[in-house]
Amino acid sequence: MKKLKVAIVGCGSICNSCHLPNYEDMTDLVELVACADIDIERAKQAAEDYKIPHYYASVEELLANE
């Protein structure tokens, strides 16, 4: 089965307590490819914590590049 590529928009508390840990447990089904947050440092931290290859400061930037 082909993996579903996932990009996260918004890297706040719900993302870190629920979404990203659950996606991390489904590596056979999904591939985290990018994340975005208006707080670029928060996006960078999420990318580092969850080994997400790309991070952006806006959803527009994410969509333009992914």
N, C-alpha and C positions, 0 to 999 in steps of 0.2 A: 504494500500500500504506500502511495506517495504521501509524504509529510505535508501538513498544512503549515504554510508560512504565516507567522503571527507578528504583528507590530502592536505595541502598547502605546496608547495615547493617555497621558496622565500617569505620573509615577509617584503619586501620593500614598497615603496610608492604606487604602483598600488594595491598591496595586501590590504593595509590598507584603501585606498580611494575607492576601487571598489569591489574587490572579497569578502573580509571578511564581509563588511556590507551587501552585497547582500545575501550571504549565511546565515547570521544571520537572515535575513528577511524570509528565507525559512525553518524554523525549522520543519515544517510539512513534508518536503521532503528530507532534508539532515541532516546529523549528522557530525559535525566537530570533527574528532578524533585525528588529529595531525597536526603539522606544523614543517617545517625545514628551517633553514637559516644558511649560513656559519658564520654569526654573531649571536652566541648563545644568546646573550642578546636581540637581536631583535626578535628572535624566542620566547624567554621567555616572552617578553613584549606582543607580539601578543597573545600568549596562555593565559596570564592573562587577557588581554583586552576582549577577545572573549570567555573566559571560555572553551578553548581547553585543553583537559586533558593531552596531551603529546606534548613535543617539543624536537627537535633534532638539532644537529650541521651539519648534512649532510643528503642528500637524501638516501645514502646507509644505514645509521643508522636507518632512518625512515622505510625503506623497510624491514630491518632485524627484526624490532620490531613490526610492525603493520600488 
